[in-house]
């Protein structure tokens, strides 16, 4: 892929004159952007911690920070279709969660807060899909905790299904 003149001119940071000199900062690649984002998200426990140890106030705060980071990246990369669609989907998932259940005055999740757990599960599923796509495209490894929200491989395809323990009708 060719680098356009305007991209090069934005990267020039200075000139020197006695005989000529140019300072140049190479542009950040899409892979670098995705790698930095995944590194940032790997430290966001709201995306993967067990529900019973989460504190609502900290989940809300973490999602606000994630949304801020996603917006910052979108401002830097512009309308890059390779990754902006994934970033916008993750940002929308944060907004949806915060609009539906965020900022409620409660010290901890109650085990009967099904709507809250469902909303957090939905957010994690959206993030899992939209982290997996660019990670695969750019060959970026994801730490185990964050990888726990990535879509799972269907191991049953083409194989004999394992009999469930509760299915005893054939054992009589």
N, C-alpha and C positions, 0 to 999 in steps of 0.2 A: 504494500500500500504506500502511495506517495504522500509525503507530508506537504501540505499546501503552504504557500508563501505566508499567509496570514498567521498560520500556526507557528512558523519559524520566527516571524517578527515578534510575536508575543513572548517567545522564549529568550530573546536577546535581552541581556541585562546590562550591557555597557559597551563602550568603545574606548580604545586607547589609541593615541596617535603617532608617536614618533615614526614608526614604520608600519603600523596598522595592527590592530588587535580587536578581537570581539569576544565578549563573554557570552556564554550560552547555557541556559538551563534546559535540559531535555524535558519534554512534556511527560506528565504522569500517564502511564499506560492504563488501559482498562483493567488489566490483570492486577496492577498495583493498587488501584482503587478498590477492587473486590477483595484483595488480600487484606488491606487495612480495615475494611468494613468487617470482614469475618473475624479478624483479630479483636476488634472492638466488641462484637457481639458475643464472642467466646467468654467475655467477662460480665455478661448480663445474666445474672442468675434467674431473673424473672422468666427467661425463655426456657429454662430446663429444670429448675429445682422442683422437688416434690411439692405438691399443692399444700400439704399439711404443715410445711415449715415456712411458707411464704407469709410475709406481712403486707397487707394491702397497701399501706402508705408507701412502702419501699418499691412495690411492684409498679404503682402509679408513677413514682419518681423515676424509676428506671426506664419506663416506657416513654416518659417525656424526654429523657436524655437521648434515647434511641431515635425518637422522632426528630429531635434537633440535629443529631448527627446525619440522619438520612437527608434532611433538608439541606444541610451544609454541603453534602456530597453532590446532591442534585444541582445546586447552584454552581459548583465547580465544573461538573461534567457537561452541563447543558442538556440538550435533548438527544442524548446518545441512546438509540433504541436497544443496543446490546445489553445495557444494564439499567437504564432508567425505568423501564417497566417493572422490573423486580423491586427497585427501591421505592417506587410509588405505591406498589401493592403492600409492601411492608409498612410504609408510613400510614396508608389508609387503614390497615389492620390495627395499628396503635390508636389512631383516632377513634375507630369504632369501639374498641375496648374501653377507652377512656370516656367516651360519650355514654356507653351503656352502663358501666359499673364503676368507673373510676371516681375518685374523690368523695367516696362515702366515708362518713365519720365512724370508723370501726377499728379497733386495735389489732384484730386478727381475723382470719377467715373462720367462719363457723362451718362445721361439717355439713350443714344443711343448705349452704349457699350454692345450690346447684347451678343457678344462672351465672354466678361469678366463675365457677370452675369451668362451665361450658364455654363462656366467653374467653377465658384464658387458654383453654384447650384449642379453640378455634384460632386464636391469635398465633399460638405456637405452630399449628398446622400450616397456616399461611406462611409464616416465617420459614418453616422447614422446606416447603416447596421452593420458595424464592431465594433461599440460601443455596439449596442443592443445585439449581440450574446453573448459576454462574460458577459455582465451585467446580462442577464437572466440566463446564466449557473452558475454564482457564486452568484446570488441573491444580486446584488449591485444596490442601488437606484441611480438615476441620477437627478440632479437639473433640474428644469423646463425649463430654457433657453436652455441648451444642449439637453434636451429631445425633444425639438421642431424639431430636425433634425432626430429623430428616425423614423423608418417606422411606418405608421399609421395602425390601425386596420381597416379592411374592415367591417364597420357596416352594410352594405347593404346585406351581405350574409344571405340568409334565411329569409329576411324580404321584405316587399313590398317596392319598391323604391318610394322615395318622388318625386312628380311631380315638375318639374322645373317651376319657375315663367314665363320663356319665352315661355313655351310650352302651348299655349292657344287654340290649335286646338280642344281639347275635350270640351272646355268651351262654344262653340257657340251653 
